[in-house]
Amino acid sequence: MVGESERYQLDKQLYTGPIESWSGLDRTLDRPVTIRLLDPESEIGKRVQLQARSLTRLEHSALLHVLDTVEVGGKFGLVTESLPERNLEEYLSLNGTISLSETLTFAIQLGEALAALHSAGFVIGDLQAKHVGHRSDGTVVIVEGPPTGDANKIPARPEDDIASLGELIHELLVGFRPQFDHQGQHELHPSITPPVQQIVRRSIDRDDQWSGASALVLALRSLSHDLDRLSTSAHPEQLHYLKAEKSWLAPAGFLAALGVVIIFAGLFITRTQFGSSLVNNVREVVQLEPEEPFLEDNFENPNSGSIPTTYRPGATPAELQIVRIIDFDPAGDDQTEHPEKIVLINNGDSSTGWYTERYTTSDFGKLKEGVGLIIGLGPPQKIDRLRISSPNIDWSFKIFTSQTNVFGAIQSWGEPVAQRDKVSGTTTVNLEGSSGATLLLWIDDLGKELAIGGHRVTITGLTVTGRPLHG
């Protein structure tokens, strides 16, 4: 049981381990805070206490601000601003990739924070998307590592921070970190523009790396300035077109304002106590039935014995749990395709993943129609999106769904619910609420030839977003 603090109230434990994180409340100032507790006699505890004292006056918007230190139940506590509700890994999962302008904004903030840490003699060691919080105002903050935690990798050097920031820039733009080619060299995705590639390569190349985080920030600022200048310049024809648009923007603005008024009126009626009472009275007068959830049944096979399921359309989409992933090669000799590599999907290391065999041509050497991955979700779900992380270029796939587990020929899966051709990098597919307990990612073209020769597809991450069915 955690002890009490006179000023700070501990509400909910967020993380366990050598450093415990708690959400809490500053009773004096009535503001939410995060409190990190650790054993003051442990090696980690001694290091964190030392850096907390050394970095008390170090302030940057992308570094967690240490508000206070406190003793709670014999443990040393660091009081910081409240942690953001999501991190960059979750933000990236929702968006697939991030625009260049937003990526540069994030990278500049993080680079400045690293420069401040390095000047004070501290290093993070390994900066990943999950280590960076994304605030509601659009700014970012490092939530793991100094000044409120231990280094993420030991031993850690400033060069490691610069390299990991370069890799993070690559990940934000295309959905995964740089891959290694057959010679052990970093291979950057060709969709990244040459100026950005130069910045990323100088960050991750230890032989020609930036002299420091400040030099990297200067390069990022210069590129951001060039983007702003290009985005604000317009040809005379474009300016004339924008001027002509103003003739119809006024009535359009009036209609938009009218729409907002109607929406707020609807919200008032349906969400307030007075409005709810009014709606109930109307229901009683016209004898309306209470609102019921939709009922979905299996109309195609009424004798299947499946239980009807209910679904409320207002449910908020969220990441669904993947129960299992199985390789699927119905035309193969042993009907498997590297099952031992399945564990490398979603393992937190985007440089590894499951991959197909290497074939002589992109159409599997004309030996088979394709191979795939079966993604089990447990009970049937409403599936909104499937996010697929892959370093490959110009590969193609289809997505199938099933209410049960299907392991037969590809024909037994029916018609695909989605299809993508010539895909490069990470992609998010909108499945528009398709219902299913199982997904099949069916790869039917392996894309461009690899640098080492041959064709194969690598999958480093799979994320399914949707809503549960309640039955």
Secondary structure, 3 states (H helix, E strand, C coil): CCCCCCCEEEEEEEECCCCEEEEEEECCCCEEEEEEEECCCCHHHHHHHHHHHHCCCCCCCCECCEEEEEEECCEEEEEEECCCCEEHHHHHHHHCCCCHHHHHHHHHHHHHHHHHHHHCCCCCCCCCHHHEEECCCCCEEECCCCCCCCCCCCCCCHHHHHHHHHHHHHHHHHCCCCEECCCCCEECCCCCCHHHHHHHHHHHCHHHCCCCHHHHHHHHHHHHHHHHHHHHCCCHHHHHHHHHHHHHHHHHHHHHHHHHHHHHHHHHHHHCHHHHHHHHHHHHHHCCCCCCCEEECCCCCCCCCCCCEEECCCCCCEECCCCEEEEECCCCCCCCCCHHHHHHCCCCCCCCCEECCCECCCCHHHCCCCEEEEEEEEEEEEEEEEEEECCCCCEEEEEEEECCCCCCCHHHHCCCCEEEEEECCCEEEEEEEEEEEEEEEEEEECCCCCCCCCECCEECEEEEEEEECEC
